[in-house]
Amino acid sequence: MRTVRALQRLRGVLVRPCPPPLFVRSWSVAQSQSFSSSSAEKPMPGNSMLRHLTSKIKATGPISVAEYMREVLTNPVMGYYVQNDMLGPDGDFITSPEISQIFGELLGIWCLSEWMGAGKPSRFQLVEFGPGRGSLANDILRVFSQLRGALGGAAVSVHLVEVSPKLSQVQAQCLTGDQSQVSASEDEPVYRHGTTTTGLPISWYRNLDDVPRGFSIYLAHEFFDALPIHKFQGTEKGWREVMVDIDPDEPGKLRLVIVPAPTLASTQLIQADEKRRHVEVCPEGGVIVQRLANRITEDGGAALIADYGHDGTKMDTFRGFKGHKLHDVLASPGSADLTADVDYSYLRRMAGATVACMGPVSQKDFLKNMGIDTRLQVLLRNCADPSTRAQLIQGYDMLTNPLKMGERFQFFTMLNHSRLTRPEPEQSKGGKKMAPVPKKGPAPLPVAGFSELGLS
Ligand code: SAH
């Protein structure tokens, strides 16, 4: 089955309307702040995260931007992600799966296509990192359910890696209705489990290491941009780390400083041939990619990473979002989202040669290659309501327009090498000399999204 046929078989059911266009976290013309300035906003009175950070800095000195981000976003008690449901009209930003159901449907077809390209293994794990409100997984599972016949009897299971108990509840409601239970002990690797509304087993984990091994398709949409980055500045004395300190003029405020001496990070994380003067590195993202590469090599499968990012060219991209507006990264920490563009050249380097990497390609190209135009036409054909039709068209424009999300968002994949190689013909395997030259095995299926859609 090729993706076009899958698209034609997907019924034109309209499941959810698109929300009104809101702020997306892609790079905007206005930068949140220059790395060397201090926070412009007055701190919120009683900001417990700010108190926690200032006492930490008083005790040990300036902290790295990575530590600042980690505390602000994922501190188990006060962290932004732990406390908030930040997506949607009442939140701080909106993402592609929230904008249009077509996004998740096409990713569902991508997952199926990769499972087929791998020879239809009998067990198939769908693993998603940072599933937000669960909308992407929900749209994918609807595709799996509608194309059940194509999946044959494969045993499909769903595995979500989510740090936020609050968001895991929202995801469970979306994906299982009331069919999920929280684990008895906080220390359990599976902290929630249940059955999806489409009848599949589903589990929640805090870490990839806890997800069972086996053939898996891994998805990460707007996940890597939320992982902590270190920031470095090239100086006359060499690379120096940019850190977060207390502003000596206003002790209730934070500022960014360039520390005078090298740090472990500044000596380890910069490439010898680095040409930029300012660099952001996300070692946590690198470790996750290495673990994914190991799993894909040993167990089979593929990973699809989609985020706003660059290929090792951008410099100062660290920024904050609050209420659909850019927000000073140091002001009222814990009340706003923090993010940095994903450096795909770094991820590719960390993945190494054990897996095949493709991309990054722009979201516009990926979705067009996946058949977004065909899918939009099918949905419009099945929809008479003028306002829903307008929303579908608006969502399509938001996702693909180069001036909106079309160019800024990028897709990158890691695949098991066997996925791209022509299987050896049986006769040549024994090492015997054969004449004439045996025919090669069938060509592997193209990787959907990264090349134009197959039309058979
Ligand atoms: N993928 C969703 C949500 C993106 S927001 C979408 O596109 O709509 C980032 C998501 O990653 C949230 O669900 C957040 O709670 C989760 N997250 C952030 N840091 C994490 C970490 N270190 N480990 C696991 N999940 C994390």
Boltz pocket constraint, residues with backbone or C-beta under 6 A from the ligand:
constraints:
  - pocket:
      binder: B
      contacts: [[A, 73], [A, 74], [A, 81], [A, 82], [A, 87], [A, 95], [A, 96], [A, 97], [A, 98], [A, 129], [A, 130], [A, 131], [A, 132], [A, 133], [A, 161], [A, 162], [A, 163], [A, 164], [A, 167], [A, 206], [A, 220], [A, 221], [A, 222], [A, 223], [A, 226], [A, 227]]
      max_distance: 6.0
